Amino acid sequence: MSIELTDVNKIYKSGEVEVHALKQASIDIPDKQIVAILGPSGSGKSTLLNVIGGIDRHDSGTIKIDEDMLDNMTDKTLTEYRRHTLGFIFQQYNLIPTLTVQENVEVGRQLSQNPLNMDDILEKVGMLDKKDKFPFQLSGGEQQRVAIARALVKNPRLLLCDEPTGALDEETGKKILSLLKYVNETFDTTVCIITHNNGIGEMAHKVIRMKSGEIIEAYENEAPLDPEKVSWV
Ligand SMILES: Nc1ncnc2c1ncn2[C@@H]1O[C@H](COP(=O)(O)OP(=O)(O)OP(=O)(O)O)[C@@H](O)[C@H]1O
């Protein structure tokens, strides 16, 4: 799934104060790539992901996802787009504490018209043998695997990840990155990863660097590193 942003602006207003969270952002993300979005806190990374994911609307400019323009999509079409095309993964996993692993993943499956087989996905993320456990019985890395399974079972063409390893230690974080790479290669999923960790840029096909709402740098990596080999900062 390819993504093309042209001169995208997003301004948040609270009272008299305006925050220009995205300033004339233009970027191409080719299909089937892993993209790392880097930048300091408040630089606009989540805003960029949220407008691409149709969670938030941009104020001006154009966003094209494959051949579809998000700009004038009705709320209904945007909901369909989020439901059928996207998977989201967050730093805090957002699992439902009263549901088992299997039941949490079932929530994702129910949202899709074209879901993948639940046990296959649980096996691929290494959680099949723990499918009857509750989130509190799992480590952070295991909970993130379940969150990835919940996103993947929908069979999304685009996976949007906001600090997916932010709560994890280096060893576990690298395992999660390896899983994202595996997902990208196995399912041809385009994967966008927001991170403070510059090392994650080393495994991406493309790196986008943001500062104060602007995309200040974007480059392709000739030879993305294996996730196990990236530096961890
Ligand atoms: N809903 C909102 N209402 C008002 N201002 C917002 C809102 N969301 C974000 N902002 C502001 O927009 C700017 C960009 O925020 P954003 O969350 O996109 O940055 P970020 O790079 O993802 O930061 P972090 O790494 O801390 O998550 C910040 O100044 C933030 O305070």
The ligand as a Gaussian input file, in Angstrom:
#p B3LYP/6-31G(d) Opt

LIG

0 1
 N       -5.180000      16.806000      20.124000
 C       -4.281000      17.801000      20.251000
 N       -4.653000      19.030000      20.668000
 C       -3.773000      20.043000      20.766000
 N       -2.449000      19.926000      20.470000
 C       -2.019000      18.723000      20.078000
 C       -2.896000      17.610000      19.942000
 N       -2.174000      16.536000      19.517000
 C       -0.899000      16.982000      19.391000
 N       -0.805000      18.279000      19.723000
 C        0.427000      19.103000      19.655000
 O        0.967000      18.976000      18.361000
 C        2.387000      18.886000      18.402000
 C        2.845000      17.595000      17.768000
 O        2.419000      16.513000      18.603000
 P        2.687000      14.985000      18.247000
 O        2.008000      14.164000      19.287000
 O        2.330000      14.748000      16.837000
 O        4.270000      14.883000      18.403000
 P        5.195000      13.592000      18.549000
 O        6.411000      13.849000      17.730000
 O        4.416000      12.373000      18.243000
 O        5.561000      13.633000      20.093000
 P        5.908000      12.421000      21.111000
 O        7.186000      11.818000      20.629000
 O        6.070000      13.130000      22.428000
 O        4.748000      11.477000      21.092000
 C        2.768000      19.020000      19.887000
 O        3.098000      20.352000      20.140000
 C        1.498000      18.611000      20.611000
 O        1.416000      19.234000      21.866000

